Amino acid sequence: MVDVALMASASLQSYLILAFMREERVTMDAGFCYTANADGWLIGTVLLGLTYQVGGLALTLGMAAGVVAAPALAAGRLQREHPDETPA
């Protein structure tokens, strides 16, 4: 269950980075995407392991929901440089 939440969060994170990428910085942005994804997995695994030790399954599921909701809420604040373009 927690793995599904982590995968959803990582997928959303990767999509958002690629969707907002500028053409002249593709390699740098894609490298950042992979680094951020790996960091997210590490932090998520440690954080959710600690929450399970401290609060059990209920706290772990609450934390997983927060991990999924945070990037979704933050994405709403991002703006495209060219609003008429759609992501590939």
Backbone as a chain_set.jsonl record, in Angstrom:
{"seq": "MVDVALMASASLQSYLILAFMREERVTMDAGFCYTANADGWLIGTVLLGLTYQVGGLALTLGMAAGVVAAPALAAGRLQREHPDETPA", "coords": {"N": [[0.825, -1.186, 0.0], [1.855, 1.278, 0.86], [3.941, 1.373, -0.928], [2.59, 1.78, -3.327], [1.629, 4.38, -2.963], [4.07, 5.752, -2.816], [5.091, 5.22, -5.382], [3.177, 6.527, -6.939], [3.587, 9.169, -6.142], [6.259, 9.562, -6.966], [5.977, 9.182, -9.714], [4.271, 11.297, -10.386], [5.925, 13.416, -9.695], [8.051, 13.079, -11.537], [6.658, 13.415, -13.95], [5.787, 16.094, -13.704], [8.204, 17.531, -13.646], [9.221, 16.952, -16.192], [7.131, 17.975, -17.743], [7.292, 20.71, -17.334], [9.705, 21.373, -18.381], [12.263, 23.154, -20.112], [13.127, 23.501, -23.537], [15.794, 24.129, -24.205], [17.213, 23.209, -22.072], [17.074, 20.459, -21.712], [18.645, 18.108, -21.087], [19.814, 18.786, -18.625], [17.541, 19.256, -17.029], [16.291, 16.745, -17.194], [18.212, 15.147, -15.931], [18.074, 16.271, -13.383], [15.513, 15.45, -12.791], [15.758, 12.62, -12.507], [17.54, 12.545, -10.338], [16.062, 13.871, -8.337], [13.94, 12.102, -8.148], [15.191, 9.764, -7.176], [16.122, 10.747, -4.723], [13.665, 11.289, -3.552], [12.593, 8.701, -3.251], [14.41, 7.632, -1.368], [14.125, 9.398, 0.872], [11.373, 9.102, 1.313], [11.157, 6.346, 1.917], [12.675, 6.124, 4.297], [11.323, 7.996, 5.943], [8.671, 6.972, 6.011], [9.189, 4.479, 7.131], [10.069, 5.23, 9.679], [7.725, 6.485, 10.61], [6.031, 4.307, 10.761], [7.248, 2.827, 12.777], [6.898, 4.578, 14.913], [4.106, 5.294, 14.99], [2.569, 3.234, 13.931], [0.366, 1.546, 11.563], [-1.757, 3.338, 10.956], [-0.691, 5.983, 11.209], [1.311, 5.75, 9.302], [-0.152, 5.416, 6.899], [-1.457, 7.872, 6.851], [0.746, 9.577, 6.562], [1.646, 8.705, 4.074], [-0.468, 9.567, 2.472], [-0.098, 12.302, 2.728], [2.374, 12.561, 1.47], [1.684, 12.046, -1.146], [-0.211, 14.056, -1.606], [1.127, 16.519, -1.222], [2.976, 17.175, -3.476], [1.014, 17.338, -5.451], [-0.579, 19.501, -4.664], [1.361, 21.509, -4.69], [1.949, 21.601, -7.398], [-0.135, 22.954, -8.521], [0.524, 25.576, -8.156], [2.521, 26.13, -9.917], [3.58, 27.743, -12.922], [3.327, 27.877, -16.406], [5.727, 28.868, -18.887], [4.823, 29.387, -21.418], [1.636, 29.474, -21.695], [-0.154, 28.515, -23.635], [0.861, 26.195, -24.678], [0.836, 22.626, -24.624], [1.846, 19.879, -22.524], [4.148, 17.356, -23.728]], "CA": [[0.0, 0.0, 0.0], [2.759, 2.427, 0.924], [4.692, 1.377, -2.185], [1.738, 2.382, -4.353], [1.645, 5.829, -2.721], [5.395, 6.256, -3.196], [5.202, 5.181, -6.838], [2.335, 7.598, -7.481], [4.271, 10.432, -5.874], [7.439, 9.641, -7.831], [5.513, 9.349, -11.091], [3.786, 12.669, -10.511], [7.101, 14.281, -9.644], [8.751, 12.967, -12.82], [5.825, 14.033, -14.983], [5.785, 17.55, -13.557], [9.507, 18.062, -14.05], [9.309, 16.862, -17.647], [6.117, 18.838, -18.346], [7.696, 22.104, -17.227], [11.08, 21.462, -18.86], [12.532, 24.027, -21.258], [13.824, 22.758, -24.587], [17.24, 24.375, -24.225], [17.841, 22.611, -20.884], [16.49, 19.127, -21.587], [19.506, 17.149, -20.386], [19.97, 19.2, -17.234], [16.274, 19.032, -16.341], [16.061, 15.305, -17.079], [19.11, 14.68, -14.874], [17.469, 16.699, -12.124], [14.343, 14.589, -12.586], [16.202, 11.335, -11.967], [18.11, 12.775, -9.01], [14.956, 14.172, -7.423], [13.176, 10.869, -7.97], [15.96, 8.893, -6.277], [16.072, 11.366, -3.394], [12.311, 11.089, -3.04], [12.469, 7.313, -2.785], [15.189, 7.469, -0.14], [13.475, 10.129, 1.958], [10.08, 8.473, 1.563], [11.348, 5.056, 2.577], [13.112, 6.37, 5.676], [10.259, 8.688, 6.666], [7.551, 6.069, 6.256], [9.651, 3.466, 8.087], [10.039, 5.849, 11.008], [6.344, 6.7, 11.049], [5.465, 3.011, 11.14], [7.806, 2.481, 14.083], [6.359, 5.489, 15.928], [2.65, 5.355, 15.094], [1.869, 2.099, 13.345], [-0.188, 1.616, 10.21], [-2.587, 4.533, 10.764], [0.186, 7.129, 10.959], [2.003, 5.5, 8.039], [-1.07, 5.713, 5.798], [-1.636, 9.322, 6.839], [1.957, 10.168, 5.999], [1.648, 8.383, 2.647], [-1.423, 10.48, 1.836], [0.557, 13.608, 2.674], [3.449, 12.491, 0.47], [1.039, 12.131, -2.454], [-0.938, 15.322, -1.731], [2.013, 17.691, -1.239], [3.358, 17.607, -4.822], [-0.18, 17.68, -6.223], [-0.939, 20.867, -4.285], [2.424, 22.406, -5.147], [1.891, 21.701, -8.855], [-1.122, 23.964, -8.869], [1.139, 26.902, -8.058], [3.491, 26.3, -11.001], [3.062, 28.399, -14.115], [4.072, 27.625, -17.632], [6.239, 30.058, -19.563], [3.937, 29.575, -22.567], [0.422, 28.782, -21.264], [-0.897, 27.911, -24.734], [1.476, 24.916, -25.03], [0.487, 21.48, -23.795], [3.013, 19.0, -22.365], [4.248, 16.24, -24.68]], "C": [[0.875, 1.259, 0.0], [3.568, 2.52, -0.367], [3.893, 2.037, -3.302], [1.729, 3.903, -4.197], [2.986, 6.433, -3.13], [5.572, 6.27, -4.711], [4.369, 6.287, -7.476], [3.009, 8.949, -7.301], [5.472, 10.605, -6.796], [7.036, 9.851, -9.287], [5.024, 10.768, -11.335], [4.956, 13.645, -10.546], [7.837, 14.257, -10.986], [7.965, 13.642, -13.933], [5.902, 15.555, -14.911], [7.11, 18.167, -13.987], [9.625, 18.043, -15.571], [8.309, 17.791, -18.331], [6.538, 20.302, -18.34], [9.123, 22.346, -17.722], [11.182, 22.403, -20.064], [13.379, 23.267, -22.269], [15.33, 22.943, -24.547], [17.962, 23.749, -23.04], [17.372, 21.175, -20.664], [17.374, 18.192, -20.775], [19.678, 17.508, -18.922], [18.686, 18.933, -16.442], [15.974, 17.545, -16.182], [16.97, 14.696, -16.009], [18.595, 15.058, -13.504], [16.277, 15.815, -11.781], [14.752, 13.262, -11.96], [16.792, 11.479, -10.567], [17.015, 13.031, -7.986], [14.124, 12.927, -7.144], [13.892, 9.924, -7.002], [15.964, 9.442, -4.854], [14.708, 11.162, -2.754], [12.086, 9.68, -2.525], [13.204, 7.102, -1.468], [14.501, 8.143, 1.045], [12.141, 9.486, 2.315], [10.202, 7.158, 2.302], [11.737, 5.235, 4.036], [11.986, 6.987, 6.499], [9.088, 7.761, 6.984], [7.943, 4.92, 7.186], [9.63, 3.992, 9.507], [8.61, 6.052, 11.5], [5.68, 5.385, 11.432], [5.972, 2.596, 12.519], [7.171, 3.317, 15.196], [4.854, 5.328, 16.097], [1.884, 4.218, 14.47], [1.286, 2.407, 11.97], [-0.99, 2.896, 9.97], [-1.733, 5.764, 10.454], [0.92, 6.971, 9.629], [1.109, 5.832, 6.852], [-1.359, 7.212, 5.71], [-0.447, 10.032, 6.225], [2.026, 9.897, 4.493], [0.685, 9.294, 1.891], [-0.822, 11.878, 1.713], [1.649, 13.666, 1.621], [2.865, 12.594, -0.94], [0.399, 13.508, -2.655], [-0.015, 16.529, -1.878], [2.448, 18.093, -2.646], [2.156, 17.982, -5.683], [-0.618, 19.114, -5.922], [0.099, 21.871, -4.785], [2.367, 22.611, -6.659], [0.892, 22.754, -9.304], [-0.559, 25.374, -8.855], [2.156, 27.162, -9.171], [2.824, 26.965, -12.195], [3.954, 28.062, -15.296], [4.586, 28.944, -18.194], [5.353, 30.418, -20.748], [2.643, 28.82, -22.276], [-0.348, 28.101, -22.383], [-0.325, 26.563, -25.16], [0.99, 23.827, -24.092], [1.705, 20.589, -23.67], [2.971, 17.847, -23.347], [3.839, 14.949, -24.046]], "O": [[0.645, 2.186, -0.777], [3.849, 3.618, -0.847], [4.448, 2.766, -4.125], [1.812, 4.63, -5.187], [3.027, 7.509, -3.725], [6.134, 7.215, -5.265], [4.803, 6.914, -8.442], [3.0, 9.778, -8.21], [5.677, 11.686, -7.348], [7.68, 10.612, -10.009], [5.326, 11.369, -12.367], [4.966, 14.588, -11.337], [8.203, 15.309, -11.509], [8.533, 14.356, -14.76], [6.063, 16.224, -15.931], [7.126, 19.219, -14.626], [10.082, 19.016, -16.17], [8.607, 18.341, -19.391], [6.179, 21.054, -19.246], [9.681, 23.421, -17.499], [10.296, 22.437, -20.918], [14.248, 22.48, -21.894], [16.073, 22.002, -24.828], [19.192, 23.753, -22.997], [17.285, 20.729, -19.52], [16.884, 17.54, -19.853], [19.687, 16.624, -18.065], [18.741, 18.44, -15.316], [15.458, 17.126, -15.146], [16.538, 13.819, -15.261], [18.667, 14.264, -12.566], [16.061, 15.475, -10.618], [14.147, 12.829, -10.979], [16.567, 10.627, -9.706], [17.041, 12.47, -6.89], [13.657, 12.727, -6.022], [13.264, 9.353, -6.111], [15.825, 8.687, -3.893], [14.609, 10.895, -1.557], [11.461, 9.487, -1.483], [12.678, 6.465, -0.556], [14.318, 7.528, 2.095], [11.817, 9.341, 3.494], [9.427, 6.886, 3.219], [11.187, 4.57, 4.913], [11.723, 6.554, 7.621], [8.574, 7.768, 8.103], [7.109, 4.438, 7.952], [9.224, 3.289, 10.433], [8.315, 5.817, 12.672], [4.847, 5.356, 12.339], [5.21, 2.074, 13.333], [6.936, 2.815, 16.295], [4.368, 5.236, 17.224], [0.654, 4.234, 14.476], [1.656, 3.38, 11.313], [-0.908, 3.477, 8.887], [-2.039, 6.506, 9.52], [1.125, 7.95, 8.911], [1.561, 6.463, 5.897], [-1.491, 7.756, 4.613], [-0.61, 10.978, 5.455], [2.423, 10.773, 3.725], [0.995, 9.743, 0.787], [-1.019, 12.556, 0.705], [1.832, 14.686, 0.958], [3.493, 13.169, -1.829], [0.459, 14.065, -3.751], [-0.351, 17.471, -2.594], [2.305, 19.264, -2.998], [2.262, 18.848, -6.551], [-0.986, 19.855, -6.833], [-0.253, 22.956, -5.247], [2.703, 23.69, -7.147], [1.063, 23.372, -10.355], [-1.12, 26.272, -9.484], [2.603, 28.296, -9.346], [1.635, 26.765, -12.442], [5.176, 27.977, -15.177], [3.974, 29.996, -18.008], [5.152, 31.594, -21.051], [2.556, 27.631, -22.582], [-1.128, 27.188, -22.113], [-0.965, 25.85, -25.933], [0.759, 24.072, -22.908], [2.521, 20.528, -24.589], [1.896, 17.407, -23.756], [3.861, 13.906, -24.699]]}, "num_chains": 1, "name": "protein.A"}
